[in-house]
Amino acid sequence: MARAREPLSFAQQLDRLEEIVRRLETQELDLDEALKLFEEGIERLREARERLTAAEAQVKQVLSDKAGNLKVEDFDG
């Protein structure tokens, strides 16, 4: 039985995605290993996108004024 992975931080997700891309681009992998890495990469990308969507929702909630109107401002971070 496969054990569940511990959730990674957003930064760790990005690091793992970069590692997967490097391996897929630079190493001679057999088809099965390449497919496993590709599937993991897609899952990591999905998880990272979900975190970004959740963070965006939190930012919009914080920026909304008392009347419930969304105040969208450019962020020059």
RAQUICOR-V19665 format. One record per pair of residues at least 4 apart in sequence whose ideal C-beta (glycine too) atoms are under 6 Angstrom apart, sorted by sequence separation. I is the first residue (numbers start at 0). J is the second residue. D is the distance in whole Angstrom. If there is no record, write none. Layout:
BEGIN
i;j;d
I;J;D
I;J;D
END
This chain:
BEGIN
i;j;d
7;11;4
21;25;6
22;26;5
28;32;4
64;68;5
7;12;5
28;33;4
63;69;5
64;70;6
62;70;5
59;69;6
23;36;6
22;36;6
19;36;5
19;40;4
16;40;6
16;43;5
15;43;6
12;43;5
12;47;4
9;50;5
END
